[in-house]
Amino acid sequence: MHGSGARPIIPALARLHETLAPFAWPLVRATIGLTLVPHGAQKLFGWFGGGGIAGTAQGFEGMGFQPGVFWAVVAGLVEFAGGLMLAAGF
C-alpha cells in the first residue's frame, strides 16, 4: 500500500491495487490533458465546431473581458498547449 497504512476495503484486491497504482497519475494527467486540447483547438482554430479566435473573442467581450482577442488567444493557448504539456507529464 506504499506505506500509507491504509487497508483496502476489499483485501483480495490489494495486489491489483499495488500493481496498477503507478499508472493512476499518468492516466489522470493524460485524460485531463487530452480533454483540454480540443477545447483550446475550438478557441484557436475553430476545430470541433468552435468559433475560432473571432467567435471566442466576441464571446469574451460579451462577458466583459476586454480586449476579447487577447483573452481568446490566452484561453486557447492555455487550454491547447497546457493540455498537451499536462498529457506529456510536464
DOZA-650514 format. One record per residue (C-alpha): residue number from 0; x, y, z. Coordinates in pm, whole numbers, plus 50000, padded with zeros to 5 digits. Each point is the difference from the previous one (the first is absolute). Layout:
BEGIN
NUM;X;Y;Z
...
//
This chain:
BEGIN
0;50000;50000;50000
1;50302;50226;49955
2;50042;50065;50372
3;49672;50188;50041
4;49874;49764;50268
5;49661;49990;49829
6;49829;49666;49975
7;49807;49911;49688
8;49623;49966;50030
9;50023;49675;49804
10;50321;49831;50118
11;50001;49765;49702
12;50060;50300;49771
13;50311;50122;50187
14;50237;49835;49754
15;49813;50148;49702
16;50016;50344;50162
17;50374;49971;50058
18;50049;49894;49639
19;49793;50279;49844
20;50076;50287;50242
21;50307;50124;49808
22;49781;50056;49693
23;49727;50202;50175
24;50151;50351;49983
25;50130;49966;49643
26;49652;49887;49898
27;49840;50297;50178
28;50249;50243;49837
29;49943;49855;49653
30;49622;50001;50037
31;49975;50358;50124
32;50266;50129;49761
33;49845;49838;49694
34;49661;50134;50105
35;50135;50356;50010
36;50166;49986;49656
37;49676;49996;49794
38;49860;50288;50207
39;50306;50206;49916
40;49979;49895;49635
41;49642;50128;49988
42;50112;50340;50122
43;50317;50027;49789
44;49917;49824;49675
45;49622;49959;49992
46;50036;49621;50000
47;49731;49772;50146
48;49727;50258;49937
49;50175;50284;50180
50;49985;50367;49911
51;50371;50051;49943
52;50172;50314;50126
53;49733;50235;49865
54;49705;49813;50148
55;50173;49942;50331
56;50105;50366;50017
57;49641;50106;49945
58;49889;49769;50280
59;50264;50134;50238
60;49907;50360;49920
61;49638;49912;50068
62;50110;49885;50346
63;50186;50326;50057
64;50356;49888;49930
65;50179;50273;49806
66;50168;49966;49752
67;49823;49682;49898
68;50263;49888;49748
69;50276;50005;50263
70;49798;49793;50246
71;49887;49759;49728
72;50363;49933;49904
73;50107;49966;50365
74;49717;49758;50082
75;50056;49798;49684
76;50376;49973;50054
77;49964;49906;50365
78;49754;49725;49916
79;50175;49873;49686
80;50368;50022;50098
81;49931;49940;50368
82;49796;49692;49919
83;50277;49859;49782
84;50262;50069;50267
85;49785;49850;50273
86;49940;49687;49793
87;50373;49975;49934
88;50074;50020;50371
89;50137;50354;50031
//
